[in-house]
């Protein structure tokens, strides 16, 4: 009996101790859950860029530099991911987030490459601090081709951008390969002020601006660069040629037999009109003289009647 009683008493104690241990473990687990840092929320994928500005320039003599500044809508919650397409042969050398100026970054990004294609590679940028990001990439290929324009002395530069997302406002500009050169292109060619370089010279980019670019669209810019003096000379020559062509066209028009016949017909019509007008004036003058004579006769008759 004593052994049995001791056994039962010991079992009761064990059950109480077990219950306390379970309660303690539960409390510790609950505290650990509360104290553990919450997992970062998944970054949302951005489908539209507010703006994207692409500047292309020559770095040295054989390296092409591509600089891109882009921004997502301010309503997008951070963190977010943005996809950008980079042409084949370009390697990212610098990438940051910024609020107002890329030279004052708020964070460093780390773009992740996607599936490589013949045209290039899509990269995914994750933004955590700001809604704007900047990156620079270089290519060992010189896109400024001095042979494309033949012996005209112009240098042709061509660059295209493929939209990986919708872009509300896209600007693509190409910098002249050397100081003192100006760009020429079709009627849609625009200029953009890119500030000053290290030497204090104003940098002008030549390109175009697009609105509401859709994902997958490719925009191509072609600019012919030449020395400013040569460009002015060519413009003057072209104006003279256009003026000479216009004068030649006018002379050719005036030399047509039909034009001469029309001119003679107009002259005859004018002569007839002048003759008719003169006759009308003469007839009007005769009528006025007759009216005056009648008035004089009537006055004379009235005078004679008064004398009688």
MIDOSE-1310 file (N, C-alpha, C; in nm, 2 decimals, decimal comma, always signed):
residues 308
xxxx	+0,08/-0,12/+0,00/+0,00/+0,00/+0,00/+0,09/+0,12/+0,00; +0,19/+0,12/+0,08/+0,27/+0,24/+0,09/+0,34/+0,26/-0,04; +0,39/+0,15/-0,11/+0,45/+0,17/-0,23/+0,36/+0,22/-0,34; +0,24/+0,16/-0,33/+0,14/+0,20/-0,43/+0,10/+0,35/-0,41
xxxx	+0,09/+0,39/-0,28/+0,06/+0,54/-0,26/+0,17/+0,62/-0,30; +0,29/+0,58/-0,28/+0,40/+0,66/-0,32/+0,41/+0,67/-0,48; +0,37/+0,56/-0,54/+0,37/+0,56/-0,69/+0,27/+0,66/-0,74; +0,15/+0,66/-0,68/+0,05/+0,75/-0,73/+0,08/+0,89/-0,70
xxxx	+0,14/+0,92/-0,58/+0,18/+1,05/-0,55/+0,29/+1,10/-0,65; +0,39/+1,01/-0,68/+0,49/+1,05/-0,77/+0,44/+1,08/-0,91; +0,34/+1,00/-0,95/+0,28/+1,02/-1,09/+0,21/+1,16/-1,10; +0,14/+1,19/-0,98/+0,07/+1,32/-0,98/+0,17/+1,44/-1,00
xxxx	+0,28/+1,42/-0,93/+0,38/+1,53/-0,94/+0,44/+1,53/-1,08; +0,46/+1,42/-1,14/+0,51/+1,42/-1,28/+0,42/+1,49/-1,37; +0,29/+1,46/-1,35/+0,19/+1,52/-1,44/+0,19/+1,67/-1,43; +0,20/+1,72/-1,30/+0,21/+1,87/-1,28/+0,33/+1,93/-1,34
xxxx	+0,45/+1,86/-1,32/+0,57/+1,91/-1,37/+0,56/+1,91/-1,53; +0,51/+1,81/-1,58/+0,49/+1,80/-1,73/+0,41/+1,92/-1,78; +0,30/+1,94/-1,71/+0,21/+2,05/-1,75/+0,28/+2,18/-1,74; +0,36/+2,20/-1,64/+0,43/+2,33/-1,62/+0,53/+2,35/-1,73
xxxx	+0,60/+2,23/-1,77/+0,70/+2,24/-1,87/+0,64/+2,28/-2,01; +0,52/+2,21/-2,03/+0,45/+2,24/-2,16/+0,41/+2,39/-2,17; +0,36/+2,44/-2,05/+0,32/+2,58/-2,05/+0,44/+2,67/-2,07; +0,55/+2,64/-2,00/+0,67/+2,72/-2,02/+0,72/+2,72/-2,16
xxxx	+0,72/+2,60/-2,22/+0,77/+2,60/-2,36/+0,68/+2,68/-2,45; +0,55/+2,67/-2,43/+0,45/+2,74/-2,51/+0,47/+2,89/-2,49; +0,50/+2,94/-2,37/+0,52/+3,08/-2,34/+0,65/+3,13/-2,41; +0,76/+3,04/-2,40/+0,88/+3,08/-2,47/+0,86/+3,09/-2,62
xxxx	+0,79/+2,99/-2,68/+0,77/+2,99/-2,82/+0,69/+3,11/-2,86; +0,59/+3,15/-2,78/+0,51/+3,27/-2,81/+0,60/+3,40/-2,81; +0,68/+3,40/-2,71/+0,77/+3,52/-2,70/+0,87/+3,53/-2,81; +0,92/+3,41/-2,85/+1,01/+3,41/-2,96/+0,95/+3,45/-3,09
xxxx	+0,82/+3,41/-3,11/+0,75/+3,45/-3,23/+0,73/+3,60/-3,23; +0,70/+3,66/-3,11/+0,67/+3,81/-3,11/+0,80/+3,88/-3,13; +0,91/+3,83/-3,07/+1,04/+3,90/-3,08/+1,11/+3,88/-3,21; +1,07/+3,78/-3,29/+1,14/+3,75/-3,42/+1,11/+3,86/-3,51
xxxx	+1,20/+3,91/-3,60/+1,18/+4,01/-3,70/+1,08/+3,96/-3,80; +0,99/+4,05/-3,85/+0,90/+4,01/-3,95/+0,97/+3,99/-4,08; +0,93/+3,90/-4,16/+0,99/+3,88/-4,29/+0,95/+4,00/-4,38; +1,05/+4,03/-4,47/+1,03/+4,15/-4,56/+0,92/+4,11/-4,66
xxxx	+0,83/+4,21/-4,69/+0,72/+4,19/-4,78/+0,78/+4,17/-4,92; +0,71/+4,09/-5,00/+0,75/+4,07/-5,14/+0,75/+4,19/-5,22; +0,85/+4,21/-5,30/+0,86/+4,33/-5,38/+0,76/+4,32/-5,50; +0,68/+4,43/-5,52/+0,58/+4,43/-5,63/+0,65/+4,46/-5,76
xxxx	+0,60/+4,40/-5,87/+0,66/+4,43/-6,00/+0,60/+4,55/-6,07; +0,68/+4,64/-6,11/+0,63/+4,76/-6,18/+0,61/+4,74/-6,32; +0,49/+4,78/-6,38/+0,46/+4,75/-6,52/+0,47/+4,88/-6,60; +0,49/+5,00/-6,53/+0,49/+5,12/-6,61/+0,60/+5,21/-6,55
xxxx	+0,68/+5,27/-6,63/+0,78/+5,37/-6,58/+0,72/+5,51/-6,61; +0,74/+5,60/-6,52/+0,70/+5,74/-6,54/+0,78/+5,80/-6,65; +0,91/+5,78/-6,64/+1,01/+5,84/-6,73/+1,13/+5,75/-6,75; +1,20/+5,77/-6,86/+1,32/+5,70/-6,89/+1,40/+5,78/-6,98
xxxx	+1,52/+5,82/-6,94/+1,61/+5,91/-7,02/+1,74/+5,83/-7,04; +1,77/+5,81/-7,17/+1,88/+5,74/-7,22/+1,98/+5,83/-7,29; +2,10/+5,83/-7,24/+2,20/+5,92/-7,30/+2,32/+5,83/-7,35; +2,36/+5,85/-7,47/+2,47/+5,77/-7,53/+2,58/+5,86/-7,57
xxxx	+2,70/+5,82/-7,53/+2,82/+5,90/-7,56/+2,94/+5,81/-7,59; +3,05/+5,88/-7,64/+3,17/+5,81/-7,67/+3,27/+5,83/-7,55; +3,31/+5,72/-7,50/+3,41/+5,72/-7,38/+3,54/+5,69/-7,44; +3,63/+5,78/-7,45/+3,76/+5,76/-7,51/+3,75/+5,76/-7,66
xxxx	+3,81/+5,65/-7,72/+3,81/+5,65/-7,87/+3,73/+5,52/-7,92; +3,71/+5,42/-7,84/+3,65/+5,30/-7,89/+3,55/+5,24/-7,79; +3,50/+5,31/-7,69/+3,41/+5,26/-7,60/+3,28/+5,35/-7,60; +3,17/+5,28/-7,61/+3,04/+5,35/-7,60/+2,98/+5,34/-7,46
xxxx	+2,94/+5,46/-7,41/+2,88/+5,46/-7,28/+2,73/+5,49/-7,29; +2,65/+5,41/-7,22/+2,51/+5,43/-7,21/+2,47/+5,46/-7,07; +2,40/+5,57/-7,04/+2,36/+5,62/-6,91/+2,21/+5,62/-6,91; +2,15/+5,56/-6,81/+2,00/+5,56/-6,80/+1,95/+5,61/-6,67
xxxx	+1,86/+5,70/-6,67/+1,79/+5,75/-6,55/+1,64/+5,73/-6,57; +1,58/+5,66/-6,47/+1,44/+5,62/-6,49/+1,37/+5,64/-6,35; +1,24/+5,65/-6,36/+1,16/+5,66/-6,24/+1,03/+5,59/-6,24; +0,99/+5,53/-6,13/+0,86/+5,46/-6,12/+0,76/+5,56/-6,06
xxxx	+0,63/+5,54/-6,08/+0,53/+5,63/-6,02/+0,55/+5,64/-5,87; +0,53/+5,76/-5,81/+0,55/+5,78/-5,67/+0,44/+5,70/-5,59; +0,34/+5,66/-5,65/+0,23/+5,58/-5,58/+0,27/+5,44/-5,56; +0,38/+5,39/-5,62/+0,42/+5,25/-5,61/+0,48/+5,23/-5,47
xxxx	+0,44/+5,13/-5,40/+0,50/+5,10/-5,27/+0,63/+5,03/-5,29; +0,73/+5,07/-5,20/+0,86/+5,01/-5,20/+0,86/+4,90/-5,09; +0,94/+4,79/-5,12/+1,03/+4,77/-5,23/+0,95/+4,73/-5,36; +1,01/+4,75/-5,47/+0,95/+4,71/-5,60/+1,05/+4,67/-5,70
xxxx	+1,02/+4,60/-5,80/+1,11/+4,55/-5,90/+1,08/+4,61/-6,03; +1,18/+4,64/-6,11/+1,17/+4,71/-6,24/+1,25/+4,63/-6,34; +1,20/+4,60/-6,46/+1,28/+4,53/-6,56/+1,32/+4,63/-6,67; +1,45/+4,62/-6,71/+1,51/+4,70/-6,81/+1,59/+4,61/-6,90
xxxx	+1,58/+4,65/-7,03/+1,65/+4,57/-7,14/+1,78/+4,64/-7,17; +1,89/+4,57/-7,17/+2,02/+4,62/-7,20/+2,07/+4,55/-7,33; +2,11/+4,63/-7,43/+2,15/+4,57/-7,56/+2,27/+4,47/-7,54; +2,29/+4,38/-7,63/+2,40/+4,29/-7,63/+2,53/+4,36/-7,63
xxxx	+2,62/+4,31/-7,55/+2,76/+4,37/-7,55/+2,78/+4,48/-7,44; +2,67/+4,52/-7,38/+2,69/+4,63/-7,27/+2,70/+4,56/-7,14; +2,79/+4,62/-7,05/+2,81/+4,57/-6,92/+2,79/+4,68/-6,82; +2,70/+4,65/-6,72/+2,67/+4,75/-6,62/+2,80/+4,77/-6,53
xxxx	+2,83/+4,90/-6,51/+2,95/+4,94/-6,43/+2,91/+5,02/-6,31; +2,78/+5,07/-6,31/+2,74/+5,16/-6,19/+2,59/+5,15/-6,19; +2,53/+5,14/-6,06/+2,39/+5,14/-6,05/+2,35/+5,18/-5,91; +2,26/+5,28/-5,90/+2,22/+5,34/-5,77/+2,07/+5,38/-5,78
xxxx	+2,02/+5,40/-5,66/+1,89/+5,46/-5,64/+1,91/+5,61/-5,60; +1,81/+5,70/-5,64/+1,83/+5,84/-5,60/+1,69/+5,90/-5,59; +1,69/+6,01/-5,51/+1,56/+6,09/-5,50/+1,55/+6,20/-5,61; +1,66/+6,28/-5,61/+1,65/+6,40/-5,71/+1,77/+6,40/-5,80
xxxx	+1,89/+6,34/-5,76/+2,01/+6,35/-5,84/+2,09/+6,22/-5,83; +2,13/+6,16/-5,94/+2,20/+6,04/-5,93/+2,34/+6,06/-5,86; +2,39/+6,18/-5,86/+2,52/+6,20/-5,79/+2,50/+6,20/-5,64; +2,38/+6,20/-5,59/+2,35/+6,19/-5,45/+2,26/+6,06/-5,42
xxxx	+2,32/+5,95/-5,44/+2,24/+5,82/-5,43/+2,19/+5,80/-5,29; +2,08/+5,73/-5,28/+2,02/+5,68/-5,15/+2,05/+5,54/-5,12; +2,08/+5,46/-5,22/+2,12/+5,32/-5,20/+2,18/+5,27/-5,33; +2,25/+5,16/-5,32/+2,31/+5,09/-5,43/+2,22/+4,97/-5,47
xxxx	+2,19/+4,96/-5,60/+2,11/+4,85/-5,64/+2,20/+4,73/-5,69; +2,14/+4,62/-5,71/+2,21/+4,50/-5,76/+2,11/+4,44/-5,86; +2,13/+4,47/-5,99/+2,04/+4,42/-6,10/+2,07/+4,27/-6,12; +1,97/+4,20/-6,14/+1,98/+4,05/-6,17/+1,95/+4,03/-6,31
xxxx	+2,04/+3,96/-6,38/+2,02/+3,93/-6,52/+1,92/+3,82/-6,55; +1,84/+3,84/-6,66/+1,75/+3,74/-6,70/+1,81/+3,65/-6,81; +1,72/+3,60/-6,89/+1,76/+3,51/-7,00/+1,82/+3,59/-7,11; +1,95/+3,56/-7,14/+2,02/+3,63/-7,25/+1,97/+3,59/-7,39
xxxx	+1,95/+3,69/-7,47/+1,91/+3,67/-7,61/+2,01/+3,73/-7,70; +1,99/+3,71/-7,83/+2,08/+3,77/-7,93/+2,08/+3,92/-7,93; +1,96/+3,98/-7,89/+1,94/+4,12/-7,89/+2,00/+4,19/-7,77; +2,00/+4,11/-7,65/+2,05/+4,17/-7,53/+2,00/+4,09/-7,41
xxxx	+2,00/+4,15/-7,30/+1,96/+4,08/-7,17/+1,87/+4,17/-7,09; +1,76/+4,11/-7,04/+1,67/+4,18/-6,95/+1,73/+4,18/-6,81; +1,73/+4,29/-6,74/+1,78/+4,30/-6,60/+1,66/+4,34/-6,51; +1,66/+4,29/-6,39/+1,56/+4,33/-6,29/+1,63/+4,41/-6,18
xxxx	+1,58/+4,53/-6,16/+1,63/+4,62/-6,05/+1,53/+4,61/-5,94; +1,58/+4,60/-5,81/+1,49/+4,61/-5,70/+1,52/+4,74/-5,62; +1,41/+4,82/-5,61/+1,42/+4,96/-5,55/+1,37/+4,94/-5,40; +1,45/+4,99/-5,31/+1,41/+4,98/-5,17/+1,40/+5,12/-5,10
xxxx	+1,47/+5,22/-5,15/+1,48/+5,35/-5,08/+1,41/+5,46/-5,16; +1,42/+5,45/-5,29/+1,38/+5,57/-5,37/+1,30/+5,51/-5,50; +1,23/+5,61/-5,56/+1,15/+5,57/-5,68/+1,22/+5,60/-5,81; +1,35/+5,64/-5,80/+1,43/+5,67/-5,91/+1,55/+5,59/-5,91
xxxx	+1,60/+5,55/-6,02/+1,73/+5,47/-6,03/+1,81/+5,51/-6,15; +1,94/+5,48/-6,14/+2,03/+5,52/-6,25/+2,13/+5,41/-6,26; +2,17/+5,38/-6,39/+2,28/+5,29/-6,41/+2,35/+5,33/-6,54; +2,48/+5,29/-6,54/+2,56/+5,32/-6,66/+2,62/+5,18/-6,70
xxxx	+2,63/+5,17/-6,84/+2,68/+5,05/-6,90/+2,77/+5,08/-7,01; +2,87/+5,01/-7,03/+2,97/+5,03/-7,14/+2,98/+4,92/-7,24; +3,02/+4,95/-7,36/+3,04/+4,85/-7,46/+3,17/+4,88/-7,53; +3,25/+4,77/-7,56/+3,37/+4,80/-7,63/+3,36/+4,83/-7,78
xxxx	+3,23/+4,83/-7,83/+3,20/+4,86/-7,97/+3,17/+5,01/-7,99; +3,24/+5,07/-8,08/+3,22/+5,22/-8,11/+3,10/+5,23/-8,21; +2,99/+5,29/-8,16/+2,87/+5,30/-8,25/+2,88/+5,42/-8,34; +2,99/+5,51/-8,33/+3,00/+5,62/-8,41/+3,08/+5,58/-8,54
xxxx	+3,01/+5,57/-8,65/+3,07/+5,51/-8,77/+3,11/+5,62/-8,87; +3,23/+5,64/-8,89/+3,28/+5,75/-8,99/+3,27/+5,70/-9,13; +3,25/+5,57/-9,16/+3,25/+5,52/-9,29/+3,10/+5,51/-9,35; +3,00/+5,52/-9,26/+2,87/+5,50/-9,30/+2,82/+5,61/-9,39
xxxx	+2,87/+5,73/-9,38/+2,83/+5,85/-9,46/+2,92/+5,87/-9,58; +3,00/+5,78/-9,62/+3,09/+5,79/-9,73/+3,20/+5,90/-9,71; +3,22/+5,98/-9,82/+3,32/+6,08/-9,82/+3,27/+6,22/-9,78; +3,15/+6,22/-9,72/+3,09/+6,35/-9,68/+3,15/+6,41/-9,56
xxxx	+3,23/+6,34/-9,49/+3,29/+6,39/-9,36/+3,20/+6,38/-9,24; +3,09/+6,32/-9,26/+2,99/+6,31/-9,14/+3,01/+6,17/-9,07; +2,98/+6,17/-8,95/+2,99/+6,05/-8,87/+2,85/+6,01/-8,83; +2,81/+5,89/-8,85/+2,67/+5,84/-8,83/+2,67/+5,76/-8,70
xxxx	+2,58/+5,79/-8,61/+2,56/+5,72/-8,48/+2,42/+5,67/-8,48; +2,40/+5,54/-8,45/+2,27/+5,48/-8,44/+2,25/+5,41/-8,31; +2,13/+5,42/-8,24/+2,11/+5,35/-8,12/+1,96/+5,32/-8,10; +1,93/+5,20/-8,05/+1,79/+5,17/-8,03/+1,76/+5,12/-7,89
xxxx	+1,64/+5,15/-7,85/+1,59/+5,12/-7,71/+1,47/+5,03/-7,72; +1,47/+4,91/-7,66/+1,35/+4,83/-7,65/+1,29/+4,84/-7,51; +1,16/+4,87/-7,51/+1,09/+4,89/-7,38/+1,06/+4,75/-7,32; +1,11/+4,73/-7,20/+1,08/+4,61/-7,12/+0,95/+4,63/-7,04
xxxx	+0,91/+4,75/-7,02/+0,78/+4,78/-6,96/+0,72/+4,90/-7,03; +0,59/+4,93/-7,00/+0,54/+5,06/-7,06/+0,61/+5,18/-7,01; +0,63/+5,28/-7,09/+0,70/+5,40/-7,05/+0,62/+5,52/-7,09; +0,58/+5,60/-6,99/+0,50/+5,72/-7,02/+0,58/+5,82/-7,10
xxxx	+0,70/+5,85/-7,07/+0,79/+5,94/-7,14/+0,93/+5,89/-7,16; +0,97/+5,87/-7,28/+1,10/+5,82/-7,31/+1,18/+5,92/-7,39; +1,30/+5,95/-7,35/+1,39/+6,04/-7,42/+1,52/+5,96/-7,45; +1,56/+5,97/-7,58/+1,69/+5,90/-7,62/+1,77/+6,01/-7,69
xxxx	+1,89/+6,03/-7,64/+1,98/+6,13/-7,69/+2,12/+6,08/-7,71; +2,19/+6,13/-7,82/+2,32/+6,08/-7,85/+2,41/+6,21/-7,85; +2,52/+6,20/-7,78/+2,62/+6,31/-7,76/+2,71/+6,31/-7,88; +2,75/+6,43/-7,93/+2,85/+6,43/-8,04/+2,98/+6,37/-8,00
xxxx	+3,05/+6,30/-8,10/+3,17/+6,24/-8,06/+3,29/+6,33/-8,03; +3,28/+6,46/-8,06/+3,38/+6,55/-8,03/+3,33/+6,69/-8,02; +3,40/+6,78/-7,95/+3,36/+6,92/-7,93/+3,35/+6,99/-8,07; +3,26/+7,08/-8,08/+3,24/+7,15/-8,21/+3,17/+7,08/-8,32
xxxx	+3,11/+6,97/-8,28/+3,03/+6,90/-8,38/+2,88/+6,91/-8,35; +2,80/+6,91/-8,46/+2,66/+6,92/-8,44/+2,59/+6,81/-8,51; +2,47/+6,78/-8,47/+2,39/+6,66/-8,52/+2,28/+6,70/-8,62; +2,26/+6,62/-8,71/+2,16/+6,64/-8,81/+2,08/+6,51/-8,83
xxxx	+1,95/+6,52/-8,86/+1,87/+6,40/-8,88/+1,74/+6,44/-8,95; +1,64/+6,36/-8,94/+1,51/+6,39/-9,00/+1,44/+6,50/-8,93; +1,32/+6,53/-8,97/+1,24/+6,65/-8,92/+1,21/+6,63/-8,77; +1,21/+6,50/-8,72/+1,17/+6,48/-8,58/+1,29/+6,49/-8,48
xxxx	+1,41/+6,52/-8,53/+1,52/+6,53/-8,45/+1,51/+6,65/-8,35; +1,54/+6,62/-8,22/+1,53/+6,72/-8,12/+1,67/+6,73/-8,05; +1,68/+6,84/-7,98/+1,81/+6,86/-7,90/+1,77/+6,87/-7,75; +1,86/+6,82/-7,66/+1,84/+6,82/-7,52/+1,96/+6,87/-7,45
xxxx	+1,95/+6,96/-7,36/+2,06/+7,02/-7,28/+2,10/+6,92/-7,17; +2,22/+6,87/-7,17/+2,26/+6,77/-7,07/+2,36/+6,84/-6,97; +2,36/+6,97/-6,96/+2,45/+7,03/-6,87/+2,59/+7,06/-6,93; +2,69/+7,06/-6,84/+2,83/+7,09/-6,89/+2,92/+6,98/-6,86
xxxx	+3,02/+6,96/-6,94/+3,12/+6,86/-6,92/+3,23/+6,91/-6,82; +3,33/+6,83/-6,80/+3,44/+6,86/-6,71/+3,51/+6,99/-6,75; +3,52/+7,01/-6,88/+3,59/+7,13/-6,94/+3,50/+7,26/-6,94; +3,37/+7,24/-6,89/+3,29/+7,36/-6,89/+3,21/+7,38/-7,01
xxxx	+3,22/+7,29/-7,11/+3,15/+7,31/-7,24/+3,00/+7,25/-7,22; +2,91/+7,33/-7,28/+2,77/+7,28/-7,28/+2,75/+7,16/-7,36; +2,69/+7,06/-7,31/+2,67/+6,93/-7,38/+2,53/+6,92/-7,43; +2,52/+6,90/-7,56/+2,39/+6,89/-7,63/+2,37/+6,75/-7,68
xxxx	+2,26/+6,69/-7,65/+2,23/+6,56/-7,70/+2,13/+6,57/-7,81; +2,14/+6,49/-7,91/+2,06/+6,49/-8,03/+1,98/+6,36/-8,03; +1,85/+6,37/-8,04/+1,77/+6,25/-8,04/+1,62/+6,28/-8,06; +1,54/+6,21/-7,98/+1,39/+6,23/-8,00/+1,33/+6,19/-7,86
xxxx	+1,20/+6,23/-7,85/+1,12/+6,21/-7,73/+0,99/+6,14/-7,77; +0,95/+6,04/-7,69/+0,83/+5,96/-7,72/+0,74/+5,95/-7,60; +0,61/+5,95/-7,63/+0,51/+5,94/-7,52/+0,44/+5,81/-7,53; +0,40/+5,75/-7,42/+0,32/+5,63/-7,41/+0,38/+5,51/-7,49
xxxx	+0,50/+5,48/-7,47/+0,57/+5,37/-7,53/+0,52/+5,24/-7,47; +0,48/+5,14/-7,55/+0,43/+5,02/-7,49/+0,54/+4,91/-7,48; +0,52/+4,82/-7,39/+0,62/+4,71/-7,37/+0,64/+4,64/-7,50; +0,77/+4,62/-7,53/+0,81/+4,55/-7,66/+0,84/+4,64/-7,77
xxxx	+0,80/+4,77/-7,76/+0,83/+4,86/-7,87/+0,98/+4,89/-7,88; +1,03/+4,91/-8,00/+1,17/+4,95/-8,02/+1,18/+5,08/-8,09; +1,25/+5,17/-8,03/+1,27/+5,31/-8,09/+1,42/+5,32/-8,13; +1,43/+5,37/-8,25/+1,57/+5,38/-8,31/+1,60/+5,52/-8,34
xxxx	+1,72/+5,56/-8,30/+1,77/+5,70/-8,33/+1,89/+5,69/-8,42; +1,89/+5,78/-8,52/+2,01/+5,79/-8,61/+2,04/+5,94/-8,62; +2,17/+5,97/-8,60/+2,21/+6,11/-8,60/+2,34/+6,11/-8,68; +2,35/+6,21/-8,77/+2,47/+6,23/-8,85/+2,54/+6,35/-8,79
xxxx	+2,67/+6,33/-8,74/+2,74/+6,44/-8,68/+2,85/+6,49/-8,78; +2,86/+6,63/-8,78/+2,97/+6,69/-8,86/+3,01/+6,82/-8,79; +3,12/+6,87/-8,84/+3,17/+7,00/-8,78/+3,07/+7,11/-8,80; +3,06/+7,20/-8,70/+2,96/+7,31/-8,71/+2,98/+7,39/-8,84
xxxx	+3,10/+7,43/-8,87/+3,13/+7,51/-8,99/+3,08/+7,44/-9,12; +3,11/+7,31/-9,12/+3,07/+7,23/-9,24/+2,92/+7,22/-9,25; +2,85/+7,20/-9,14/+2,71/+7,20/-9,13/+2,64/+7,33/-9,18; +2,70/+7,44/-9,14/+2,65/+7,57/-9,18/+2,67/+7,59/-9,33
xxxx	+2,79/+7,55/-9,38/+2,81/+7,56/-9,52/+2,72/+7,47/-9,60; +2,69/+7,35/-9,56/+2,60/+7,26/-9,63/+2,46/+7,32/-9,63; +2,42/+7,38/-9,51/+2,29/+7,44/-9,50/+2,27/+7,56/-9,60; +2,38/+7,64/-9,61/+2,38/+7,75/-9,71/+2,37/+7,70/-9,85
xxxx	+2,45/+7,60/-9,88/+2,45/+7,54/-10,02/+2,31/+7,49/-10,05; +2,25/+7,42/-9,95/+2,12/+7,36/-9,98/+2,01/+7,47/-10,00; +2,02/+7,58/-9,92/+1,93/+7,69/-9,94/+1,94/+7,75/-10,08; +2,07/+7,77/-10,13/+2,09/+7,82/-10,26/+2,04/+7,73/-10,37
xxxx	+2,06/+7,60/-10,35/+2,01/+7,50/-10,44/+1,85/+7,50/-10,45; +1,79/+7,51/-10,33/+1,65/+7,52/-10,33/+1,59/+7,64/-10,40; +1,66/+7,75/-10,37/+1,62/+7,88/-10,44/+1,64/+7,87/-10,59; +1,75/+7,81/-10,63/+1,77/+7,80/-10,78/+1,67/+7,70/-10,84
xxxx	+1,64/+7,60/-10,77/+1,54/+7,50/-10,82/+1,40/+7,57/-10,83; +1,37/+7,65/-10,73/+1,24/+7,72/-10,73/+1,23/+7,82/-10,85; +1,34/+7,90/-10,87/+1,35/+7,99/-10,98/+1,34/+7,92/-11,12; +1,41/+7,80/-11,13/+1,40/+7,73/-11,25/+1,26/+7,67/-11,28
xxxx	+1,20/+7,63/-11,17/+1,06/+7,58/-11,19/+0,97/+7,70/-11,23; +0,99/+7,82/-11,18/+0,91/+7,93/-11,22/+0,93/+7,97/-11,36; +1,06/+7,97/-11,40/+1,09/+8,00/-11,54/+1,04/+7,90/-11,64; +1,04/+7,77/-11,60/+0,99/+7,67/-11,68/+0,84/+7,68/-11,69
xxxx	+0,77/+7,72/-11,58/+0,63/+7,74/-11,59/+0,59/+7,86/-11,68; +0,67/+7,97/-11,66/+0,63/+8,09/-11,75/+0,66/+8,06/-11,89; +0,75/+7,97/-11,93/+0,78/+7,95/-12,07/+0,68/+7,86/-12,14; +0,58/+7,81/-12,07/+0,48/+7,72/-12,13/+0,39/+7,80/-12,22
xxxx	+0,36/+7,75/-12,35/+0,27/+7,82/-12,44/+0,13/+7,85/-12,38; +0,08/+7,76/-12,30/-0,05/+7,78/-12,24/-0,05/+7,90/-12,15; +0,07/+7,92/-12,08/+0,08/+8,03/-11,99/+0,07/+8,16/-12,07; +0,14/+8,16/-12,18/+0,14/+8,29/-12,26/-0,01/+8,31/-12,32
xxxx	-0,08/+8,21/-12,36/-0,21/+8,23/-12,40/-0,30/+8,28/-12,29; -0,29/+8,22/-12,17/-0,36/+8,27/-12,06/-0,33/+8,42/-12,03; -0,20/+8,45/-12,04/-0,16/+8,59/-12,01/-0,22/+8,69/-12,12; -0,22/+8,65/-12,25/-0,28/+8,73/-12,35/-0,43/+8,75/-12,33
xxxx	-0,49/+8,64/-12,29/-0,64/+8,64/-12,27/-0,67/+8,74/-12,16; -0,59/+8,73/-12,05/-0,61/+8,82/-11,94/-0,59/+8,97/-11,98; -0,49/+8,99/-12,06/-0,47/+9,13/-12,10/-0,59/+9,18/-12,19; -0,64/+9,10/-12,28/-0,75/+9,14/-12,36/-0,87/+9,17/-12,27
xxxx	-0,89/+9,08/-12,17/-1,01/+9,10/-12,08/-0,99/+9,23/-12,01; -0,87/+9,26/-11,96/-0,85/+9,39/-11,89/-0,88/+9,51/-11,98; -0,83/+9,50/-12,10/-0,85/+9,61/-12,20/-1,00/+9,63/-12,22; -1,07/+9,52/-12,24/-1,22/+9,53/-12,26/-1,29/+9,59/-12,14
xxxx	-1,25/+9,55/-12,02/-1,31/+9,61/-11,90/-1,28/+9,76/-11,89; -1,15/+9,80/-11,92/-1,12/+9,94/-11,92/-1,20/+10,02/-12,02; -1,22/+9,96/-12,14/-1,30/+10,03/-12,25/-1,44/+10,04/-12,20; -1,50/+9,94/-12,15/-1,64/+9,94/-12,10/-1,66/+10,05/-12,00
xxxx	-1,56/+10,05/-11,90/-1,57/+10,15/-11,79/-1,56/+10,29/-11,85; -1,47/+10,32/-11,94/-1,45/+10,45/-12,00/-1,58/+10,49/-12,07; -1,64/+10,40/-12,15/-1,76/+10,43/-12,22/-1,88/+10,46/-12,13; -1,88/+10,39/-12,01/-1,98/+10,41/-11,92/-1,97/+10,55/-11,86
xxxx	-1,84/+10,59/-11,83/-1,82/+10,72/-11,78/-1,85/+10,83/-11,88; -1,82/+10,81/-12,01/-1,85/+10,91/-12,11/-2,00/+10,92/-12,12; -2,07/+10,81/-12,12/-2,22/+10,82/-12,13/-2,28/+10,89/-12,01; -2,22/+10,86/-11,90/-2,27/+10,93/-11,78/-2,24/+11,08/-11,79
xxxx	-2,13/+11,12/-11,85/-2,10/+11,26/-11,86/-2,19/+11,33/-11,96; -2,23/+11,26/-12,07/-2,32/+11,32/-12,17/-2,46/+11,33/-12,10; -2,50/+11,23/-12,03/-2,63/+11,24/-11,96/-2,63/+11,36/-11,86; -2,52/+11,38/-11,79/-2,52/+11,49/-11,70/-2,53/+11,62/-11,77
xxxx	-2,46/+11,64/-11,89/-2,47/+11,76/-11,97/-2,61/+11,79/-12,02; -2,68/+11,68/-12,06/-2,81/+11,69/-12,11/-2,90/+11,74/-12,00; -2,88/+11,68/-11,88/-2,97/+11,72/-11,77/-2,94/+11,87/-11,73; -2,82/+11,91/-11,75/-2,79/+12,05/-11,72/-2,86/+12,15/-11,82
xxxx	-2,85/+12,11/-11,95/-2,92/+12,19/-12,05/-3,07/+12,20/-12,03; -3,13/+12,09/-11,99/-3,27/+12,09/-11,97/-3,30/+12,18/-11,85; -3,22/+12,17/-11,75/-3,24/+12,26/-11,63/-3,23/+12,40/-11,67; -3,13/+12,44/-11,76/-3,12/+12,58/-11,80/-3,24/+12,62/-11,88
xxxx	-3,29/+12,53/-11,97/-3,41/+12,57/-12,05/-3,53/+12,59/-11,96; -3,55/+12,51/-11,86/-3,66/+12,52/-11,77/-3,65/+12,65/-11,70; -3,52/+12,69/-11,65/-3,51/+12,81/-11,58/-3,54/+12,93/-11,67; -3,49/+12,92/-11,80/-3,52/+13,03/-11,90/-3,67/+13,05/-11,92
xxxx	-3,74/+12,94/-11,93/-3,89/+12,94/-11,95/-3,95/+13,01/-11,83; -3,91/+12,98/-11,72/-3,97/+13,03/-11,60/-3,94/+13,18/-11,59; -3,82/+13,22/-11,64/-3,79/+13,37/-11,64/-3,88/+13,44/-11,73; -3,90/+13,39/-11,85/-3,99/+13,46/-11,95/-4,13/+13,47/-11,90
xxxx	-4,17/+13,36/-11,83/-4,31/+13,37/-11,78/-4,32/+13,47/-11,67; -4,22/+13,50/-11,60/-4,22/+13,60/-11,49/-4,23/+13,74/-11,56; -4,15/+13,76/-11,67/-4,16/+13,89/-11,74/-4,29/+13,92/-11,79; -4,36/+13,82/-11,85/-4,49/+13,84/-11,90/-4,59/+13,88/-11,79
